[in-house]
C-alpha cells in the first residue's frame, strides 16, 4: 500500500468510529495495526493521521469543540426590542457569545463561552478584575456602542468543574500515549485535538454566572423559572449572531433574533428543541447564539449550548439547551 492508500484507510477507520462509537483505545489499536506494513518514509505521516483520528473521534465521548459561539437561523429580528435583557458579550473587541441578565449585577451564559477549550481554565476576560463589553441593542455593527464592565467573579456549577477536572486528567494521560504513538508529532498539534466536544455538554451543565462590579441599570432583568419543563412545550429561543448559515464569519457584528419551537425531549442535564431540519418554521442555532436564553411564558428556562447535525442548507436537527430545573438548588443563583 502507498502512503495515500494508508491515509485513506485511516480516514475509513475514523468514519467507522463515528458510527460505531469506538473508544480511544480501540481506535488507537486499529491505527497501530495499519501502521505496521509501511516504510519509514510514510510512517511519520500516517502516525500523525492516526493520532489526529484518535484525538478527533476516540476521545469524543468526553469532549466538546467550543470554538465559535453558537445564533438563530430561521428566527426573526428583534427590531421592536422585545428582549432587551438579552445581550452580546465581547472581549478584545470581538463578539464572543450571547448572555441574559438575571440579577442586578449578574449575567447568565454558557460555560463553554467563558472557559478556554484547550486548558479548561477560565479565559482571562472572565477572571476577577477583567473588563468585558456588553451591548443589548438589537443590531450591532461593531463594539462602538458597547458598555465596558468589570468582572467580579465567574462561577461554574460544581458538576461542570468536576467534568473539567476529569477532562484535564484524561488529556494528560492521552497526550502521553498519543505522543509516543505519533512518533514525535508536535504536542501543540495533539493538544489542538484534545478539546471539549459536544459529548461533554451532554453530561455536564454548560452554564456560567458572571457577577459584575459595574452596575448596568440600562439593561432590564429577566426572571428565571426553575419549574420542570415538559416535552411539547412551546418555547422561544433568543440570541445574537447569524441570520444566514452561509455567512458566519463576521465576529464584530451581531443581530438579536428570536424564534419559536417546541421541546422534543427533556433529561436531567439538558432539553432539546425542534430545529430547521425537522420543521421549516423552526429556528436553528448557529455561530453567535451560545449563552442566549430559552424562554417559556417569558421566563428563562434554559441556556443555548450546542446543536446536532448542523448544515448550511437546512439548519440543525435539534438545538440543545441546559435544563435549569435540576439546578434550582445551586447556591450561586442571585
N, C-alpha and C positions, 0 to 999 in steps of 0.2 A: 504493500500500500504506500501511496505517496503521502507527503505532508498534507496536501489539500484533502485527500481522502480521509486522513485521520481527523482533521479538523471538522469535516462534515460528520464523521462518526460521532465525535464528541457533541456536536450540535444535536444529533439524534438522541443521544443519551439525555441531554438537557431537556429536550422536548418530552421524552418519555417520563422523566422525573416530575415534570409539571403536572402530568395527567395521572401518574401512579403514586404520587406522594412519597417518593423515595426520601429517606432521611439523608443527612450529610455523609454519614459513614458508608451507606450503600452506594451513593454516588461516587465518593472518593475511590472506593474499591473498583468500581466499574472503570473509572478513569485510569487507575493504575494498570488494570488488565489490558486496556487499549494501548498504553504507552510501551508495553513490553517489546513489540516487534520492530520498533522504529530505530533508525540510525541516529547517531549523536547530533547530526545537523538538524534533525527535526525535533529532538526530544524537548528542547527548551520551549519551543513554540507550542508544542502540544501540552506540555506541563502547564504553561500559562493558561491555555484554554481550559484544561481540566480544573485548575484552581478557580478560574472565573465561573465555571459551571457549578462547582461545589458551593461557591460563595453565593451565587445568584439564586440557585434553586435549593440545594440541600439544606441551607440554613433558613429557608423560607418559613419553616414552622415557628421560628422565633421572631423574625424581623419585619419592619415596615419602612418603605422608602418615603421619606418625608421631605423630599426636595422642594418642588413647587407647592405652594399652599393650594388648598382646594377652594369657584363662584358659580353662579347659576346660569346654565344654558337652558333656554326654553322658558324662563320666567319673564317678568315684565319689569321695566324700570320703575323705581320708587320715586317718581317725579313729584308726587304730592307730599313727600316727607311723612309717609305713614309709619316709618320705623326709624326715627331719629336716634333711638337708643342703640342702634347697630352702627358700628364704626370700623374704620380701617386702622390697622396697626402698621406703623412704619419705623424703620431704623436705618440710619445712614442713608436717608433719602430714598430708600427702596420700600415698596409695598411688601409686607410680609403675609398678613392674614387678616381675616375679619375677627371681630370681637363684639361682645354685648355688655353694656354697663348694667350691673345688677345691684350695686350699692353706691353710696355717695362717693366713695373713692375706691371702688372695686370693679374690675373687668373680668369677664369670663371668656375664655378662648380655648383652643385645642392645645394639649400639651406638646404635640409634635411641632407646633408653631414656635415654641419658646425653648425647646431642647435641641442641642446640636446632635444631628443624626449619627455622626461619627463617634463622638466621645460619650454621649449620653448625659452630658452636663448642661446646665442652663447656658444659653447663649449670653454673651457679655451684655447685650442690650437689655436683658431682663433680670439682671442681677441688681441688688440693692444699690441705689445711688446713680444708676444709669439713666440716660434720657431716651425716651421714645416719643414718637409723634402720633397723635390721634386726629382723625377727621371724620365727622359724621355728615358732611354734605353729600347729597346723592350722587353727584358726578364730580370726579376729581381727576384733573388732567395732570397734576403734579402735586408736590408736597407743600406748595407755597401757602395754602390756606390752612395747613395743619397746625394744631397747638402742641407745643412741647411740654411734656410732663416728666416728672422724676419717679422712678420705680422705688417703692419702699420694700416690697418683697414679692416673690413669685412662689406660689405654693402648688404642689402636685399631690394627688391622692396617695396615701401610703401604698396601695396596691400597685400604682404605676411606678413608684420609686423602687419597690421590690422587684418589679419586672425589669427595670433598668439595671439593677444590681445583678440579676441573673444573666441579663444580656451581656454585661461587661465581663463576667466570669467566662461565659461561653465564647465571647470574642477572643479573649486571651488564649483559651485552650485551642480554638480553631486556628488562630494565627500561627501558633507554634506548629501545629500539624500541617497546615497548608504551606507554610514557608518551607518546610522540609520537603514536602511533596513537589512543590513547584520549582525546585532547583534554583533557589536564589531569586525568585520573582520579587520585585520591589515590594517592601512592606506597605508602602503607600497605596499600591495598586490593590493589594489584598484588603486593606482597610476600607478602601472605597466600596468594595462589595459587602463588607460586614456592617451594613447599616440596617436600621429598623425597616421592616417590611409590614405589609398590611396585616399579617397574622398577629403581629404584636398588638395592634389596636383591637383585634378581635378578643384578646384575653385580658387587656388592662384598660381601665377607664382613661381615655385620651382627652383629659381636660386639665386646665390650669387656671388658677385665680391670680390676677395681677393686682396687687394693692399699690395705690399711688400715694405719694406725699403731696401731690398737687391736686387741688380741688378743680372739678370740671362742672360747674353749675349749669353750663350751656347745654350739657348732654343729659337728657332725662334718664330715669332708672326704670329698667324692666323688672317685672315680677317673675320670680321662679316658682314653678309648680312641681312639687315632688310626688303628686298622686300618680299611681301606676297608669301607664298608657296602654290602651287596648289595641289589638290588631284591627284594622279597617278604620281607625280614627283618621279624620281629615286634618292634616297639619299644613302649616305654611313654612317654607324654607326661605331664609333671608341671608344675603351675603353680598360681598363685593367681588368683582373680577370679571371674567369674560362673559360676553353675551353670545359669542360665536366660538365654537370649539376649534375652528380653523385658525383662530387668532388668539394665542395665549402667551405671547412673548413679551408684551409690554408690562414691565413691573413698576412703572411710575404712575400710570393712570389706573383708575378704578371706578366702577359704577355699581351702586347698590341696586340689587334686583330681588324680587321675591316671586314665589310660585307655590301653588297648592298641589298636594299629592296625598296619597293615603299610606298608612302604615301597613306593611305586609307581614312583619314578624317582629317579636319582642323577645329579648333574652335578658340575662342577669347583668350584662355589661352594656349592650347596645340595642338599638332598634333600627329597622331597615324600612326604607320607603321606596315606593314605585318610582322608576326613573324613565328616561326617554325611550329606551329600547322596549319597555313594557307598554307604554302609552305615549302617543304623540303629544298629548297635552301635559305630561308630567315633566317637571324640571329635573335637570341633571346637574350635579356638582361638577365643577371643573376648576383648573388652577385659579385661585383667588378667594375661595369661599371657606376654607378650613377655619374653624373657630367661630363661624356665624351661628345664629340660633335656629332651632326648630321650635315653632310656636304652636300651641294648642289653645284655642279660645283666647288668643292674645298673650299667653304666658309662656315663658321659656321652659321647655320640657326636655330639650336635647341640644347637643352641640355637634356641628358637622365635623366628621372625622375623615373617612376615605370613601371611595367609590369602587364598584365592581364592574368590570367589562367595559371600560370607557373607550369610545371611539368617536372620531370627529363627525361622523355622519349621523349617528342615531343617539349619541349621548351614552349614558351608563345603563347597566341592567338594574342596579339598585344603588341607593345612597345609604351610607351607614352613619348613624349619629350616636353619640354617647347617651345612654339612658340615665337621666338624672335621678329617677326614683330610687334606685338602690343606694344612692349616695346621700340620701337625706340626712343621715346621722353624722356626716363629715363635719368636724368641729370648725373647719376653716370658713364655712359659709358666713357672710355678713349678717 
